[in-house]
Amino acid sequence: MFSGTIEAVVPIGSAREVGAIKRLRIKKPRSWKLSKGQSISIDGICSTVVSSTANSFDVEYIPETLRKTTAMNFARGNAVNLERSLTLNTLLDGHIVQGHVDARGRVVALVETGRAKEIIISIPQDLMPLIALHGSIAINGVSLTVARRGRASVTVGLIPHTLKVTNLGGLDVGSEVNIETDLLARYLATRAKSATVTRDAKKRARKKA
């Protein structure tokens, strides 16, 4: 589990296919200690460290992750956002982020607002019920607030600090990003759907009686 507060932006050292799996080698931030099996967020994707050296660490992605996230496009030299998993002593500065990406979004517009920037991102329409105006959303693992929402898009504002310390400052129109909706919204929607299914089942049972 993560908070959406990025700790480092580092380049991918190598990306190679191992059968149906994609294996990345990523530069390890200075002073970081990582162990095999540890969870780390890479551009919002909860990833498992499969090996670690003094200067780098490796992660692997299965076909399902490649299909659903931007990991399919990861290549040598790409800069990615990193965040280590939370501990009981960690401040929750953003919001609860699982690293379970819902889908890829695409940047459709960039609007400069002085030193800040607004980014408009197209999102699969079926995710829109899980996105609340002024609610939380994670984009490439960064905890952000929804400034506006359209029929199938969201607008977020990025302050100069966020532009500087994450890879969101390097996005262009057409760039793909990882989208994770708010955990609470996801559970509320699931509960509402289950209640509807139960209610409809009871109605059908009464009609048959």
C-alpha positions as CSV (number, residue, x, y, z in Angstrom):
1,M,0.0,0.0,0.0
2,F,1.2,3.5,-0.9
3,S,0.3,7.1,-0.4
4,G,0.8,8.6,-3.8
5,T,3.7,10.7,-2.6
6,I,6.6,10.2,-5.0
7,E,10.0,9.7,-3.5
8,A,12.2,9.6,-6.6
9,V,12.2,9.7,-10.4
10,V,14.8,7.4,-12.0
11,P,15.6,6.0,-15.4
12,I,14.9,2.5,-16.6
13,G,18.3,0.9,-17.2
14,S,17.0,-2.0,-19.4
15,A,13.8,-3.7,-20.5
16,R,13.7,-7.1,-22.0
17,E,11.2,-9.9,-22.8
18,V,11.6,-13.2,-21.0
19,G,9.0,-15.4,-22.6
20,A,5.6,-13.7,-22.0
21,I,7.1,-11.7,-19.0
22,K,8.7,-8.3,-19.2
23,R,11.7,-7.7,-16.9
24,L,13.0,-4.2,-16.0
25,R,16.2,-3.2,-14.4
26,I,15.9,0.2,-12.7
27,K,18.5,2.5,-11.1
28,K,18.3,2.3,-7.3
29,P,18.0,5.8,-5.6
30,R,21.0,6.6,-3.5
31,S,20.7,5.4,0.1
32,W,17.7,3.1,-0.7
33,K,17.9,-0.4,0.7
34,L,15.6,-2.9,-1.1
35,S,15.2,-6.6,-0.5
36,K,13.9,-9.4,-2.7
37,G,10.1,-9.7,-2.4
38,Q,9.6,-6.0,-1.4
39,S,6.8,-4.1,-2.9
40,I,7.5,-0.8,-4.7
41,S,5.3,1.5,-6.8
42,I,6.6,2.1,-10.3
43,D,4.5,4.7,-12.1
44,G,1.6,3.6,-9.9
45,I,2.0,-0.1,-10.5
46,C,2.6,-2.2,-7.4
47,S,5.7,-4.2,-8.4
48,T,7.7,-6.9,-6.6
49,V,11.5,-6.6,-6.4
50,V,12.8,-9.9,-7.8
51,S,16.5,-9.0,-7.4
52,S,18.6,-6.1,-6.0
53,T,22.2,-5.0,-6.3
54,A,24.0,-2.0,-4.8
55,N,23.0,0.2,-7.8
56,S,19.9,-1.3,-9.3
57,F,16.9,-3.6,-8.8
58,D,14.8,-5.8,-11.1
59,V,11.0,-6.2,-11.4
60,E,8.9,-8.4,-13.7
61,Y,5.4,-7.9,-15.2
62,I,3.0,-10.6,-16.4
63,P,0.8,-10.3,-19.5
64,E,-2.2,-9.0,-17.5
65,T,-0.2,-6.1,-16.1
66,L,1.2,-5.3,-19.5
67,R,-2.2,-5.3,-21.1
68,K,-3.7,-3.0,-18.4
69,T,-0.9,-0.5,-17.7
70,T,1.8,1.5,-19.3
71,A,4.3,-1.1,-18.4
72,M,3.8,-2.4,-22.0
73,N,5.6,0.8,-23.2
74,F,8.4,0.9,-20.6
75,A,11.8,1.1,-22.4
76,R,15.4,1.9,-21.5
77,G,15.8,5.5,-20.5
78,N,12.2,6.2,-19.5
79,A,11.9,8.1,-16.3
80,V,9.5,6.5,-13.8
81,N,8.0,7.5,-10.5
82,L,9.1,5.5,-7.4
83,E,7.5,5.1,-4.0
84,R,8.3,2.5,-1.4
85,S,5.4,0.9,0.4
86,L,4.0,2.4,3.6
87,T,4.9,1.4,7.1
88,L,3.1,2.0,10.4
89,N,5.5,4.9,11.0
90,T,4.9,6.5,7.6
91,L,2.9,9.8,7.2
92,L,-0.1,9.4,4.9
93,D,0.5,12.7,3.0
94,G,-1.6,11.8,-0.1
95,H,-4.4,9.2,-0.1
96,I,-4.5,5.4,0.1
97,V,-3.1,4.0,-3.1
98,Q,-3.0,0.2,-3.7
99,G,-0.9,0.2,-6.8
100,H,-3.7,-1.7,-8.6
101,V,-4.1,0.2,-11.8
102,D,-7.6,0.3,-13.2
103,A,-6.7,1.4,-16.8
104,R,-4.5,3.5,-19.0
105,G,-5.6,7.1,-19.7
106,R,-4.4,9.4,-22.4
107,V,-3.4,13.1,-22.1
108,V,-5.7,15.1,-24.5
109,A,-4.7,18.6,-23.4
110,L,-2.2,20.6,-21.4
111,V,-3.0,24.1,-20.1
112,E,-0.3,26.3,-18.7
113,T,-1.5,28.4,-15.8
114,G,1.5,30.5,-14.8
115,R,4.1,28.2,-13.3
116,A,1.4,25.5,-12.7
117,K,-0.3,23.3,-15.3
118,E,-3.6,21.6,-15.8
119,I,-3.8,18.3,-17.5
120,I,-6.9,16.9,-19.1
121,I,-6.9,13.1,-19.4
122,S,-9.3,10.8,-21.3
123,I,-10.4,7.9,-19.2
124,P,-12.5,4.8,-20.0
125,Q,-16.2,5.8,-19.4
126,D,-16.9,2.8,-17.2
127,L,-14.5,4.3,-14.6
128,M,-16.2,7.7,-14.4
129,P,-18.7,6.6,-11.7
130,L,-15.7,5.9,-9.5
131,I,-14.3,9.4,-9.9
132,A,-15.7,12.2,-7.7
133,L,-15.3,15.9,-8.3
134,H,-12.7,17.2,-5.9
135,G,-12.0,13.5,-4.9
136,S,-8.7,11.7,-5.1
137,I,-7.2,10.0,-8.1
138,A,-3.7,8.5,-8.7
139,I,-2.0,9.2,-12.0
140,N,1.3,7.4,-12.6
141,G,1.2,6.8,-8.8
142,V,0.9,10.5,-7.9
143,S,-1.9,11.4,-5.5
144,L,-4.0,14.2,-7.1
145,T,-7.3,16.0,-6.7
146,V,-9.9,15.9,-9.4
147,A,-10.5,19.6,-10.4
148,R,-13.1,18.9,-13.1
149,R,-14.7,15.8,-14.6
150,G,-16.3,15.3,-18.0
151,R,-18.2,12.5,-19.6
152,A,-15.1,10.5,-20.1
153,S,-12.3,12.7,-18.8
154,V,-10.8,14.3,-15.7
155,T,-8.8,17.5,-15.2
156,V,-6.1,17.7,-12.6
157,G,-3.9,20.7,-11.6
158,L,-0.2,20.3,-11.0
159,I,1.7,22.8,-8.8
160,P,5.3,23.6,-9.6
161,H,6.6,21.2,-6.9
162,T,4.7,18.2,-8.4
163,L,5.9,19.1,-11.9
164,K,9.5,19.1,-10.6
165,V,9.6,16.0,-8.5
166,T,7.5,13.6,-10.6
167,N,7.5,12.6,-14.3
168,L,4.1,14.3,-14.9
169,G,6.0,17.4,-15.9
170,G,7.3,15.6,-18.9
171,L,3.9,14.5,-20.3
172,D,2.8,15.6,-23.8
173,V,-0.5,15.4,-25.6
174,G,-1.0,11.7,-26.5
175,S,1.1,10.4,-23.5
176,E,-0.4,7.4,-21.8
177,V,-0.7,7.3,-18.0
178,N,-1.7,4.8,-15.3
179,I,-5.0,5.5,-13.6
180,E,-6.1,4.2,-10.2
181,T,-9.4,5.4,-8.9
182,D,-10.0,6.0,-5.2
183,L,-10.2,2.9,-3.0
184,L,-13.3,4.0,-1.1
185,A,-15.2,4.9,-4.2
186,R,-14.4,1.5,-5.6
187,Y,-15.7,-0.3,-2.6
188,L,-18.9,1.8,-2.3
189,A,-19.6,1.1,-6.0
190,T,-19.1,-2.6,-5.5
191,R,-21.4,-2.6,-2.4
192,A,-24.1,-0.7,-4.3
193,K,-23.9,-3.2,-7.2
194,S,-24.1,-6.1,-4.9
195,A,-27.2,-4.6,-3.2
196,T,-28.8,-4.1,-6.6
197,V,-28.1,-7.7,-7.6
198,T,-29.6,-9.0,-4.3
199,R,-32.7,-6.8,-4.6
200,D,-33.3,-7.9,-8.2
201,A,-32.9,-11.6,-7.2
202,K,-35.5,-11.2,-4.4
203,K,-37.9,-9.6,-6.9
204,R,-37.6,-12.5,-9.3
205,A,-38.0,-14.9,-6.4
206,R,-41.3,-13.2,-5.3
207,K,-42.6,-13.3,-8.9
208,K,-42.0,-17.0,-9.1
209,A,-43.6,-17.7,-5.7
